[in-house]
Amino acid sequence: MNFLRFFVVAALFWAVQCSAVFAQEVVVDGRGISREAAIHDALRQAVEQAVGTLVNSQTLVQNYMVLRDEVYTKSQGFVSDYSVLTEKWLNGEVVVQARVTVDAQPNSNLMTKLQRLKLIDVGLRDPRIGVVITEHYVRPIPDPAAETAIINQLAEAGFRRMVEPGQLARIRHSDAIKAVINQGDALAAVRLLSNEPVDYLIVGEAFAEYAGADSGYNVMSCRARVEARLIKVDTGEIIAAQGFHSGGIDITEFTAAKKSLNNAGKAAGKFFVDKLMAYAANPEKGLQIKVVSANDYAVVNLLGRLLRQQTGITNAFLRDYQQGTAMFDVNYSGSPDVLAEQLAGMTELPVKVIEISNSVIVVSVK
């Protein structure tokens, strides 16, 4: 229930805050025995085109009957606006040409329907999450309290595939983890964890220090700070980063330090749960397109322009180009395999799709 509640709240928050309009405008022809029937046919075709950009072709074929009954026959409910451009009588039918705007915003009826029918792959599907927080109080702490608190918060929110700390023991004190913590080098985590069973990594460090004593109550207090980042391991994307402060009181100094670390870890855990849920609610994800055998910069530049014209892409820019390999960072609201189909079907530039993963499409161009 906690998982569901956080997801719904995050989804609503993101939808309100997002200023981008995920609308798809197309011009289609509709036919029918009456003007009303022809317009209905045009709206249906527009919605079918929109669904085709969000759902891969294999899923479309396998679920055609469901789509027909649940989506296509109710097309008008997924359209935000339309206008009839031309109208004529041909071969005993009314034929209209219409400009139709299909509402594909994150909280739109269409997106909600496709998610409920499990036809689009959005959000988090029980990812593997690793947590590495190095902790210090006078000396390194062998049984980190802040790390445990973060793990507990994630587990309580419904994330079930937490990576056991023992599995990450090999990397805990590695130079790569130090580079992530001290220099913010997220790509070091990508290189380090490329063969590890981790989808997301929360990594950082925590410190506690003595704050004082109350002789009247015979207790001691400590303050702790946790600084951490949430990283998507396959791309190195830093989803969130934040620092957290908290205090702890006990009759012994070391236990007060542990309590302060635990409290700061709880605050960090709640923060990262919210960030993961907001990330899940956002259908527009960062996607990388790796172009190999691209020895002509003019071809790479042309591909960049064509990428920005593809349905579902709101931004695409060339991040790196060297030795015949180009890397584009793309903001895309559909699934990678749907975009791969679009790229392979471009007539302006021959593109061959070589490999598809959750976050990367590898292509070659001629």
BALOBA-1460 file (C-alpha; in Angstrom, 3 decimals):
// residues 366
<rec num="1" residu="m" x="0.000" y="0.000" z="0.000"/>
<rec num="2" residu="n" x="2.856" y="2.399" z="0.800"/>
<rec num="3" residu="f" x="4.330" y="1.704" z="-2.636"/>
<rec num="4" residu="l" x="1.005" y="2.458" z="-4.344"/>
<rec num="5" residu="r" x="0.341" y="5.570" z="-2.287"/>
<rec num="6" residu="f" x="3.774" y="7.036" z="-3.020"/>
<rec num="7" residu="f" x="3.402" y="6.195" z="-6.706"/>
<rec num="8" residu="v" x="0.037" y="7.945" z="-7.044"/>
<rec num="9" residu="v" x="1.178" y="11.057" z="-5.174"/>
<rec num="10" residu="a" x="4.393" y="11.251" z="-7.210"/>
<rec num="11" residu="a" x="2.531" y="10.767" z="-10.464"/>
<rec num="12" residu="l" x="0.050" y="13.549" z="-9.652"/>
<rec num="13" residu="f" x="2.817" y="15.888" z="-8.511"/>
<rec num="14" residu="w" x="4.837" y="15.326" z="-11.647"/>
<rec num="15" residu="a" x="1.825" y="15.816" z="-13.887"/>
<rec num="16" residu="v" x="1.013" y="19.178" z="-12.269"/>
<rec num="17" residu="q" x="4.580" y="20.420" z="-12.386"/>
<rec num="18" residu="c" x="5.386" y="19.317" z="-15.914"/>
<rec num="19" residu="s" x="5.051" y="22.167" z="-18.424"/>
<rec num="20" residu="a" x="5.671" y="20.134" z="-21.543"/>
<rec num="21" residu="v" x="2.589" y="19.196" z="-23.569"/>
<rec num="22" residu="f" x="2.647" y="15.626" z="-24.838"/>
<rec num="23" residu="a" x="0.193" y="16.147" z="-27.678"/>
<rec num="24" residu="q" x="0.312" y="14.470" z="-31.071"/>
<rec num="25" residu="e" x="-1.233" y="16.352" z="-33.997"/>
<rec num="26" residu="v" x="-1.916" y="14.457" z="-37.218"/>
<rec num="27" residu="v" x="-3.888" y="15.003" z="-40.410"/>
<rec num="28" residu="v" x="-6.016" y="11.999" z="-41.366"/>
<rec num="29" residu="d" x="-8.827" y="11.059" z="-43.744"/>
<rec num="30" residu="g" x="-12.051" y="9.552" z="-42.430"/>
<rec num="31" residu="r" x="-14.872" y="7.802" z="-44.292"/>
<rec num="32" residu="g" x="-18.458" y="6.975" z="-43.350"/>
<rec num="33" residu="i" x="-22.056" y="6.884" z="-44.419"/>
<rec num="34" residu="s" x="-22.582" y="10.240" z="-42.704"/>
<rec num="35" residu="r" x="-20.501" y="13.246" z="-41.688"/>
<rec num="36" residu="e" x="-20.578" y="12.102" z="-38.067"/>
<rec num="37" residu="a" x="-19.389" y="8.585" z="-39.002"/>
<rec num="38" residu="a" x="-16.583" y="9.999" z="-41.166"/>
<rec num="39" residu="i" x="-15.348" y="12.216" z="-38.344"/>
<rec num="40" residu="h" x="-15.481" y="9.274" z="-35.935"/>
<rec num="41" residu="d" x="-13.381" y="7.242" z="-38.388"/>
<rec num="42" residu="a" x="-10.836" y="10.077" z="-38.623"/>
<rec num="43" residu="l" x="-10.541" y="10.304" z="-34.836"/>
<rec num="44" residu="r" x="-10.086" y="6.554" z="-34.622"/>
<rec num="45" residu="q" x="-7.252" y="6.632" z="-37.167"/>
<rec num="46" residu="a" x="-5.540" y="9.493" z="-35.308"/>
<rec num="47" residu="v" x="-5.677" y="7.591" z="-32.021"/>
<rec num="48" residu="e" x="-4.377" y="4.437" z="-33.741"/>
<rec num="49" residu="q" x="-1.395" y="6.429" z="-35.026"/>
<rec num="50" residu="a" x="-0.703" y="7.819" z="-31.555"/>
<rec num="51" residu="v" x="-0.897" y="4.370" z="-29.976"/>
<rec num="52" residu="g" x="1.509" y="3.110" z="-32.634"/>
<rec num="53" residu="t" x="4.170" y="5.540" z="-31.392"/>
<rec num="54" residu="l" x="3.758" y="4.388" z="-27.790"/>
<rec num="55" residu="v" x="3.338" y="0.613" z="-28.187"/>
<rec num="56" residu="n" x="5.728" y="-1.642" z="-30.089"/>
<rec num="57" residu="s" x="4.461" y="-3.445" z="-33.180"/>
<rec num="58" residu="q" x="4.516" y="-6.959" z="-31.662"/>
<rec num="59" residu="t" x="2.400" y="-5.829" z="-28.711"/>
<rec num="60" residu="l" x="0.016" y="-4.063" z="-31.097"/>
<rec num="61" residu="v" x="-0.556" y="-7.260" z="-33.071"/>
<rec num="62" residu="q" x="-0.912" y="-9.469" z="-29.989"/>
<rec num="63" residu="n" x="-3.395" y="-7.120" z="-28.320"/>
<rec num="64" residu="y" x="-5.361" y="-5.816" z="-31.291"/>
<rec num="65" residu="m" x="-8.726" y="-7.054" z="-30.022"/>
<rec num="66" residu="v" x="-8.159" y="-5.415" z="-26.616"/>
<rec num="67" residu="l" x="-7.094" y="-2.162" z="-28.242"/>
<rec num="68" residu="r" x="-10.071" y="-2.220" z="-30.568"/>
<rec num="69" residu="d" x="-12.570" y="-2.728" z="-27.752"/>
<rec num="70" residu="e" x="-10.936" y="-0.568" z="-25.064"/>
<rec num="71" residu="v" x="-9.273" y="2.220" z="-27.053"/>
<rec num="72" residu="y" x="-10.143" y="2.545" z="-30.738"/>
<rec num="73" residu="t" x="-13.916" y="2.360" z="-30.303"/>
<rec num="74" residu="k" x="-13.666" y="5.132" z="-27.688"/>
<rec num="75" residu="s" x="-11.342" y="7.387" z="-29.683"/>
<rec num="76" residu="q" x="-13.185" y="10.638" z="-29.030"/>
<rec num="77" residu="g" x="-12.337" y="10.398" z="-25.325"/>
<rec num="78" residu="f" x="-8.629" y="10.526" z="-26.139"/>
<rec num="79" residu="v" x="-8.775" y="13.542" z="-28.469"/>
<rec num="80" residu="s" x="-8.260" y="17.061" z="-27.110"/>
<rec num="81" residu="d" x="-9.114" y="18.926" z="-30.316"/>
<rec num="82" residu="y" x="-9.924" y="18.441" z="-33.998"/>
<rec num="83" residu="s" x="-10.959" y="20.469" z="-37.018"/>
<rec num="84" residu="v" x="-12.395" y="19.352" z="-40.350"/>
<rec num="85" residu="l" x="-10.226" y="20.659" z="-43.193"/>
<rec num="86" residu="t" x="-12.164" y="19.320" z="-46.178"/>
<rec num="87" residu="e" x="-15.393" y="17.438" z="-46.744"/>
<rec num="88" residu="k" x="-16.745" y="15.738" z="-49.859"/>
<rec num="89" residu="w" x="-19.069" y="13.020" z="-51.117"/>
<rec num="90" residu="l" x="-17.250" y="10.163" z="-52.915"/>
<rec num="91" residu="n" x="-18.591" y="6.809" z="-54.101"/>
<rec num="92" residu="g" x="-21.578" y="6.909" z="-51.814"/>
<rec num="93" residu="e" x="-19.555" y="7.933" z="-48.724"/>
<rec num="94" residu="v" x="-18.707" y="11.109" z="-46.875"/>
<rec num="95" residu="v" x="-14.947" y="11.682" z="-46.872"/>
<rec num="96" residu="v" x="-13.412" y="14.227" z="-44.486"/>
<rec num="97" residu="q" x="-9.861" y="15.328" z="-43.927"/>
<rec num="98" residu="a" x="-9.285" y="16.390" z="-40.319"/>
<rec num="99" residu="r" x="-6.487" y="17.769" z="-38.200"/>
<rec num="100" residu="v" x="-6.651" y="15.869" z="-34.916"/>
<rec num="101" residu="t" x="-4.775" y="16.449" z="-31.663"/>
<rec num="102" residu="v" x="-4.450" y="13.334" z="-29.515"/>
<rec num="103" residu="d" x="-3.842" y="13.990" z="-25.816"/>
<rec num="104" residu="a" x="-0.832" y="11.925" z="-24.706"/>
<rec num="105" residu="q" x="0.060" y="13.837" z="-21.547"/>
<rec num="106" residu="p" x="1.260" y="11.690" z="-18.616"/>
<rec num="107" residu="n" x="-2.095" y="11.963" z="-16.841"/>
<rec num="108" residu="s" x="-4.236" y="11.786" z="-19.978"/>
<rec num="109" residu="n" x="-7.005" y="9.247" z="-20.457"/>
<rec num="110" residu="l" x="-5.011" y="7.544" z="-23.215"/>
<rec num="111" residu="m" x="-1.840" y="7.088" z="-21.167"/>
<rec num="112" residu="t" x="-3.863" y="5.919" z="-18.174"/>
<rec num="113" residu="k" x="-5.732" y="3.389" z="-20.296"/>
<rec num="114" residu="l" x="-2.563" y="2.000" z="-21.930"/>
<rec num="115" residu="q" x="-0.872" y="1.671" z="-18.540"/>
<rec num="116" residu="r" x="-3.854" y="-0.126" z="-17.027"/>
<rec num="117" residu="l" x="-3.937" y="-2.511" z="-19.994"/>
<rec num="118" residu="k" x="-0.178" y="-3.086" z="-19.432"/>
<rec num="119" residu="l" x="0.560" y="-2.171" z="-23.041"/>
<rec num="120" residu="i" x="3.263" y="0.404" z="-22.375"/>
<rec num="121" residu="d" x="6.347" y="-0.019" z="-20.281"/>
<rec num="122" residu="v" x="6.520" y="2.948" z="-17.936"/>
<rec num="123" residu="g" x="7.714" y="3.416" z="-14.400"/>
<rec num="124" residu="l" x="9.761" y="1.137" z="-12.207"/>
<rec num="125" residu="r" x="9.294" y="-2.600" z="-12.466"/>
<rec num="126" residu="d" x="10.739" y="-3.708" z="-9.136"/>
<rec num="127" residu="p" x="14.339" y="-2.653" z="-9.871"/>
<rec num="128" residu="r" x="17.451" y="-3.930" z="-8.130"/>
<rec num="129" residu="i" x="18.654" y="-1.164" z="-5.809"/>
<rec num="130" residu="g" x="22.046" y="-1.068" z="-4.143"/>
<rec num="131" residu="v" x="22.956" y="1.241" z="-1.258"/>
<rec num="132" residu="v" x="26.542" y="2.123" z="-0.338"/>
<rec num="133" residu="i" x="26.996" y="4.727" z="2.415"/>
<rec num="134" residu="t" x="30.396" y="4.930" z="4.073"/>
<rec num="135" residu="e" x="30.048" y="6.172" z="7.660"/>
<rec num="136" residu="h" x="32.430" y="7.768" z="10.136"/>
<rec num="137" residu="y" x="32.376" y="8.746" z="13.765"/>
<rec num="138" residu="v" x="35.932" y="9.330" z="14.932"/>
<rec num="139" residu="r" x="36.712" y="6.189" z="12.898"/>
<rec num="140" residu="p" x="34.931" y="4.239" z="10.134"/>
<rec num="141" residu="i" x="31.805" y="2.442" z="11.397"/>
<rec num="142" residu="p" x="31.700" y="-1.250" z="10.390"/>
<rec num="143" residu="d" x="27.901" y="-1.662" z="10.679"/>
<rec num="144" residu="p" x="26.546" y="1.508" z="9.002"/>
<rec num="145" residu="a" x="23.355" y="2.835" z="10.561"/>
<rec num="146" residu="a" x="22.425" y="5.383" z="7.889"/>
<rec num="147" residu="e" x="22.755" y="2.805" z="5.129"/>
<rec num="148" residu="t" x="20.533" y="0.351" z="6.988"/>
<rec num="149" residu="a" x="17.924" y="3.071" z="7.574"/>
<rec num="150" residu="i" x="17.834" y="3.935" z="3.844"/>
<rec num="151" residu="i" x="17.422" y="0.261" z="2.929"/>
<rec num="152" residu="n" x="14.582" y="-0.097" z="5.450"/>
<rec num="153" residu="q" x="12.754" y="2.943" z="4.059"/>
<rec num="154" residu="l" x="12.962" y="1.559" z="0.520"/>
<rec num="155" residu="a" x="11.769" y="-1.867" z="1.661"/>
<rec num="156" residu="e" x="8.830" y="-0.345" z="3.568"/>
<rec num="157" residu="a" x="7.850" y="1.575" z="0.415"/>
<rec num="158" residu="g" x="7.532" y="-1.713" z="-1.466"/>
<rec num="159" residu="f" x="10.853" y="-2.144" z="-3.228"/>
<rec num="160" residu="r" x="11.578" y="-5.847" z="-2.812"/>
<rec num="161" residu="r" x="14.814" y="-6.416" z="-4.713"/>
<rec num="162" residu="m" x="17.292" y="-4.651" z="-2.472"/>
<rec num="163" residu="v" x="20.849" y="-5.787" z="-3.141"/>
<rec num="164" residu="e" x="22.372" y="-7.362" z="-0.036"/>
<rec num="165" residu="p" x="25.174" y="-5.188" z="1.419"/>
<rec num="166" residu="g" x="27.453" y="-8.231" z="1.374"/>
<rec num="167" residu="q" x="27.178" y="-8.392" z="-2.410"/>
<rec num="168" residu="l" x="28.547" y="-4.858" z="-2.593"/>
<rec num="169" residu="a" x="31.379" y="-5.419" z="-0.103"/>
<rec num="170" residu="r" x="33.918" y="-5.707" z="-2.929"/>
<rec num="171" residu="i" x="33.221" y="-2.191" z="-4.207"/>
<rec num="172" residu="r" x="32.422" y="-0.416" z="-0.941"/>
<rec num="173" residu="h" x="35.926" y="0.987" z="-0.446"/>
<rec num="174" residu="s" x="37.015" y="0.998" z="-4.103"/>
<rec num="175" residu="d" x="38.563" y="3.975" z="-5.852"/>
<rec num="176" residu="a" x="35.528" y="4.158" z="-8.129"/>
<rec num="177" residu="i" x="33.130" y="4.603" z="-5.200"/>
<rec num="178" residu="k" x="35.461" y="7.252" z="-3.778"/>
<rec num="179" residu="a" x="35.366" y="9.026" z="-7.157"/>
<rec num="180" residu="v" x="31.560" y="9.014" z="-7.110"/>
<rec num="181" residu="i" x="31.434" y="10.346" z="-3.541"/>
<rec num="182" residu="n" x="34.262" y="12.885" z="-3.708"/>
<rec num="183" residu="q" x="34.105" y="14.022" z="-7.332"/>
<rec num="184" residu="g" x="30.532" y="13.254" z="-8.366"/>
<rec num="185" residu="d" x="31.848" y="10.952" z="-11.115"/>
<rec num="186" residu="a" x="28.686" y="8.955" z="-11.855"/>
<rec num="187" residu="l" x="30.300" y="7.288" z="-14.857"/>
<rec num="188" residu="a" x="32.738" y="5.620" z="-12.453"/>
<rec num="189" residu="a" x="29.732" y="3.796" z="-11.001"/>
<rec num="190" residu="v" x="28.669" y="2.732" z="-14.503"/>
<rec num="191" residu="r" x="32.079" y="1.236" z="-15.201"/>
<rec num="192" residu="l" x="32.277" y="-0.391" z="-11.783"/>
<rec num="193" residu="l" x="28.812" y="-1.939" z="-11.817"/>
<rec num="194" residu="s" x="28.527" y="-2.914" z="-15.477"/>
<rec num="195" residu="n" x="28.594" y="-6.604" z="-14.519"/>
<rec num="196" residu="e" x="26.826" y="-6.319" z="-11.175"/>
<rec num="197" residu="p" x="23.102" y="-7.029" z="-10.536"/>
<rec num="198" residu="v" x="22.272" y="-3.372" z="-9.807"/>
<rec num="199" residu="d" x="19.836" y="-1.078" z="-11.659"/>
<rec num="200" residu="y" x="19.974" y="1.913" z="-9.300"/>
<rec num="201" residu="l" x="22.678" y="2.868" z="-6.804"/>
<rec num="202" residu="i" x="22.318" y="5.163" z="-3.819"/>
<rec num="203" residu="v" x="25.857" y="6.111" z="-2.885"/>
<rec num="204" residu="g" x="27.337" y="8.607" z="-0.471"/>
<rec num="205" residu="e" x="28.947" y="9.164" z="2.906"/>
<rec num="206" residu="a" x="27.811" y="10.005" z="6.416"/>
<rec num="207" residu="f" x="29.497" y="11.715" z="9.345"/>
<rec num="208" residu="a" x="28.520" y="12.077" z="12.993"/>
<rec num="209" residu="e" x="30.090" y="14.338" z="15.597"/>
<rec num="210" residu="y" x="29.709" y="14.956" z="19.284"/>
<rec num="211" residu="a" x="27.344" y="17.862" z="20.033"/>
<rec num="212" residu="g" x="27.322" y="18.035" z="23.817"/>
<rec num="213" residu="a" x="26.083" y="16.553" z="27.080"/>
<rec num="214" residu="d" x="23.296" y="17.308" z="29.531"/>
<rec num="215" residu="s" x="24.622" y="16.490" z="32.959"/>
<rec num="216" residu="g" x="21.202" y="16.962" z="34.523"/>
<rec num="217" residu="y" x="19.738" y="14.103" z="32.479"/>
<rec num="218" residu="n" x="23.002" y="12.192" z="32.089"/>
<rec num="219" residu="v" x="22.650" y="12.020" z="28.295"/>
<rec num="220" residu="m" x="24.861" y="12.896" z="25.360"/>
<rec num="221" residu="s" x="23.895" y="14.194" z="21.942"/>
<rec num="222" residu="c" x="25.421" y="13.909" z="18.481"/>
<rec num="223" residu="r" x="24.681" y="15.399" z="15.084"/>
<rec num="224" residu="a" x="24.938" y="13.557" z="11.767"/>
<rec num="225" residu="r" x="24.982" y="14.486" z="8.110"/>
<rec num="226" residu="v" x="24.316" y="12.152" z="5.174"/>
<rec num="227" residu="e" x="25.204" y="13.204" z="1.629"/>
<rec num="228" residu="a" x="24.082" y="10.849" z="-1.143"/>
<rec num="229" residu="r" x="23.226" y="10.517" z="-4.831"/>
<rec num="230" residu="l" x="20.736" y="8.300" z="-6.643"/>
<rec num="231" residu="i" x="22.291" y="7.022" z="-9.890"/>
<rec num="232" residu="k" x="20.790" y="5.043" z="-12.752"/>
<rec num="233" residu="v" x="23.580" y="2.554" z="-13.274"/>
<rec num="234" residu="d" x="23.252" y="1.726" z="-16.967"/>
<rec num="235" residu="t" x="23.487" y="5.355" z="-18.109"/>
<rec num="236" residu="g" x="25.149" y="7.183" z="-15.214"/>
<rec num="237" residu="e" x="22.182" y="9.546" z="-14.938"/>
<rec num="238" residu="i" x="22.085" y="11.249" z="-11.529"/>
<rec num="239" residu="i" x="18.388" y="11.209" z="-10.671"/>
<rec num="240" residu="a" x="18.740" y="13.054" z="-7.362"/>
<rec num="241" residu="a" x="21.330" y="14.295" z="-4.856"/>
<rec num="242" residu="q" x="20.798" y="15.773" z="-1.413"/>
<rec num="243" residu="g" x="22.232" y="16.240" z="2.079"/>
<rec num="244" residu="f" x="20.402" y="15.422" z="5.323"/>
<rec num="245" residu="h" x="20.982" y="16.482" z="8.951"/>
<rec num="246" residu="s" x="19.658" y="14.967" z="12.151"/>
<rec num="247" residu="g" x="20.479" y="14.508" z="15.808"/>
<rec num="248" residu="g" x="20.536" y="11.640" z="18.280"/>
<rec num="249" residu="i" x="20.522" y="11.348" z="22.101"/>
<rec num="250" residu="d" x="21.619" y="8.512" z="24.373"/>
<rec num="251" residu="i" x="23.457" y="7.866" z="27.606"/>
<rec num="252" residu="t" x="26.569" y="6.810" z="25.661"/>
<rec num="253" residu="e" x="28.317" y="8.911" z="23.066"/>
<rec num="254" residu="f" x="28.749" y="6.159" z="20.460"/>
<rec num="255" residu="t" x="25.096" y="5.100" z="20.621"/>
<rec num="256" residu="a" x="24.017" y="8.747" z="20.309"/>
<rec num="257" residu="a" x="26.161" y="8.972" z="17.178"/>
<rec num="258" residu="k" x="24.555" y="5.835" z="15.746"/>
<rec num="259" residu="k" x="21.076" y="7.200" z="16.481"/>
<rec num="260" residu="s" x="21.857" y="10.470" z="14.731"/>
<rec num="261" residu="l" x="23.117" y="8.555" z="11.686"/>
<rec num="262" residu="n" x="20.008" y="6.384" z="11.722"/>
<rec num="263" residu="n" x="17.722" y="9.430" z="11.851"/>
<rec num="264" residu="a" x="19.551" y="11.166" z="9.020"/>
<rec num="265" residu="g" x="19.401" y="7.903" z="7.040"/>
<rec num="266" residu="k" x="15.625" y="7.712" z="7.523"/>
<rec num="267" residu="a" x="15.257" y="11.213" z="6.097"/>
<rec num="268" residu="a" x="17.470" y="10.254" z="3.156"/>
<rec num="269" residu="g" x="15.501" y="7.066" z="2.551"/>
<rec num="270" residu="k" x="12.163" y="8.902" z="2.436"/>
<rec num="271" residu="f" x="13.639" y="11.454" z="0.034"/>
<rec num="272" residu="f" x="14.948" y="8.828" z="-2.375"/>
<rec num="273" residu="v" x="11.675" y="6.884" z="-2.261"/>
<rec num="274" residu="d" x="9.886" y="10.036" z="-3.422"/>
<rec num="275" residu="k" x="12.469" y="10.635" z="-6.156"/>
<rec num="276" residu="l" x="12.200" y="7.077" z="-7.435"/>
<rec num="277" residu="m" x="8.419" y="7.363" z="-7.531"/>
<rec num="278" residu="a" x="8.545" y="10.690" z="-9.371"/>
<rec num="279" residu="y" x="11.003" y="9.155" z="-11.831"/>
<rec num="280" residu="a" x="8.636" y="6.225" z="-12.324"/>
<rec num="281" residu="a" x="5.658" y="8.529" z="-12.894"/>
<rec num="282" residu="n" x="7.458" y="10.466" z="-15.615"/>
<rec num="283" residu="p" x="6.978" y="8.721" z="-18.973"/>
<rec num="284" residu="e" x="9.714" y="10.823" z="-20.555"/>
<rec num="285" residu="k" x="13.029" y="9.132" z="-19.810"/>
<rec num="286" residu="g" x="16.596" y="9.800" z="-20.809"/>
<rec num="287" residu="l" x="17.639" y="7.531" z="-23.663"/>
<rec num="288" residu="q" x="20.993" y="7.242" z="-25.387"/>
<rec num="289" residu="i" x="21.454" y="6.520" z="-29.067"/>
<rec num="290" residu="k" x="24.919" y="5.214" z="-29.909"/>
<rec num="291" residu="v" x="25.876" y="5.528" z="-33.556"/>
<rec num="292" residu="v" x="28.734" y="3.359" z="-34.829"/>
<rec num="293" residu="s" x="30.532" y="3.452" z="-38.187"/>
<rec num="294" residu="a" x="29.661" y="7.138" z="-38.444"/>
<rec num="295" residu="n" x="32.728" y="8.454" z="-40.246"/>
<rec num="296" residu="d" x="31.055" y="11.488" z="-41.804"/>
<rec num="297" residu="y" x="30.055" y="14.314" z="-39.456"/>
<rec num="298" residu="a" x="27.504" y="15.570" z="-41.995"/>
<rec num="299" residu="v" x="25.655" y="12.264" z="-41.627"/>
<rec num="300" residu="v" x="25.772" y="12.540" z="-37.821"/>
<rec num="301" residu="n" x="24.430" y="16.091" z="-38.031"/>
<rec num="302" residu="l" x="21.604" y="14.939" z="-40.319"/>
<rec num="303" residu="l" x="20.698" y="12.144" z="-37.895"/>
<rec num="304" residu="g" x="20.525" y="14.688" z="-35.084"/>
<rec num="305" residu="r" x="18.021" y="16.800" z="-37.027"/>
<rec num="306" residu="l" x="15.940" y="13.728" z="-37.901"/>
<rec num="307" residu="l" x="15.906" y="12.597" z="-34.267"/>
<rec num="308" residu="r" x="14.367" y="15.897" z="-33.182"/>
<rec num="309" residu="q" x="11.557" y="15.339" z="-35.689"/>
<rec num="310" residu="q" x="10.583" y="11.922" z="-34.359"/>
<rec num="311" residu="t" x="7.303" y="11.563" z="-32.501"/>
<rec num="312" residu="g" x="7.814" y="11.342" z="-28.736"/>
<rec num="313" residu="i" x="11.232" y="13.045" z="-28.724"/>
<rec num="314" residu="t" x="11.279" y="16.435" z="-27.022"/>
<rec num="315" residu="n" x="15.044" y="16.981" z="-27.168"/>
<rec num="316" residu="a" x="18.100" y="15.362" z="-28.714"/>
<rec num="317" residu="f" x="21.665" y="16.595" z="-28.602"/>
<rec num="318" residu="l" x="25.050" y="15.242" z="-29.583"/>
<rec num="319" residu="r" x="27.005" y="14.501" z="-26.411"/>
<rec num="320" residu="d" x="30.137" y="12.987" z="-27.927"/>
<rec num="321" residu="y" x="31.643" y="12.218" z="-31.337"/>
<rec num="322" residu="q" x="35.038" y="10.671" z="-31.841"/>
<rec num="323" residu="q" x="36.677" y="7.928" z="-33.892"/>
<rec num="324" residu="g" x="33.535" y="7.266" z="-35.903"/>
<rec num="325" residu="t" x="31.252" y="6.805" z="-32.887"/>
<rec num="326" residu="a" x="28.599" y="9.342" z="-31.905"/>
<rec num="327" residu="m" x="26.482" y="9.424" z="-28.749"/>
<rec num="328" residu="f" x="23.171" y="11.271" z="-28.612"/>
<rec num="329" residu="d" x="21.257" y="12.013" z="-25.414"/>
<rec num="330" residu="v" x="17.517" y="11.923" z="-26.101"/>
<rec num="331" residu="n" x="14.425" y="12.749" z="-24.037"/>
<rec num="332" residu="y" x="11.780" y="10.294" z="-25.192"/>
<rec num="333" residu="s" x="8.300" y="9.424" z="-23.902"/>
<rec num="334" residu="g" x="7.856" y="6.004" z="-25.522"/>
<rec num="335" residu="s" x="9.592" y="2.651" z="-25.270"/>
<rec num="336" residu="p" x="13.039" y="2.103" z="-26.847"/>
<rec num="337" residu="d" x="11.832" y="-0.580" z="-29.258"/>
<rec num="338" residu="v" x="9.141" y="1.742" z="-30.660"/>
<rec num="339" residu="l" x="11.758" y="4.423" z="-31.312"/>
<rec num="340" residu="a" x="14.053" y="1.805" z="-32.850"/>
<rec num="341" residu="e" x="11.279" y="0.924" z="-35.294"/>
<rec num="342" residu="q" x="10.892" y="4.612" z="-36.174"/>
<rec num="343" residu="l" x="14.637" y="4.979" z="-36.795"/>
<rec num="344" residu="a" x="14.834" y="1.856" z="-38.939"/>
<rec num="345" residu="g" x="11.918" y="3.137" z="-41.020"/>
<rec num="346" residu="m" x="13.359" y="6.572" z="-41.806"/>
<rec num="347" residu="t" x="13.574" y="7.181" z="-45.556"/>
<rec num="348" residu="e" x="15.845" y="10.228" z="-45.313"/>
<rec num="349" residu="l" x="18.762" y="8.241" z="-43.876"/>
<rec num="350" residu="p" x="19.416" y="4.477" z="-43.919"/>
<rec num="351" residu="v" x="19.675" y="3.398" z="-40.264"/>
<rec num="352" residu="k" x="20.356" y="-0.160" z="-39.111"/>
<rec num="353" residu="v" x="19.402" y="-1.032" z="-35.535"/>
<rec num="354" residu="i" x="22.073" y="-3.244" z="-33.981"/>
<rec num="355" residu="e" x="21.082" y="-3.483" z="-30.331"/>
<rec num="356" residu="i" x="18.284" y="-2.306" z="-28.019"/>
<rec num="357" residu="s" x="18.325" y="-2.110" z="-24.219"/>
<rec num="358" residu="n" x="16.212" y="-0.288" z="-21.650"/>
<rec num="359" residu="s" x="18.282" y="2.891" z="-21.996"/>
<rec num="360" residu="v" x="20.452" y="2.556" z="-25.105"/>
<rec num="361" residu="i" x="19.805" y="1.994" z="-28.804"/>
<rec num="362" residu="v" x="22.870" y="1.121" z="-30.900"/>
<rec num="363" residu="v" x="22.601" y="1.906" z="-34.609"/>
<rec num="364" residu="s" x="24.785" y="2.243" z="-37.667"/>
<rec num="365" residu="v" x="24.322" y="4.672" z="-40.540"/>
<rec num="366" residu="k" x="25.418" y="4.597" z="-44.132"/>
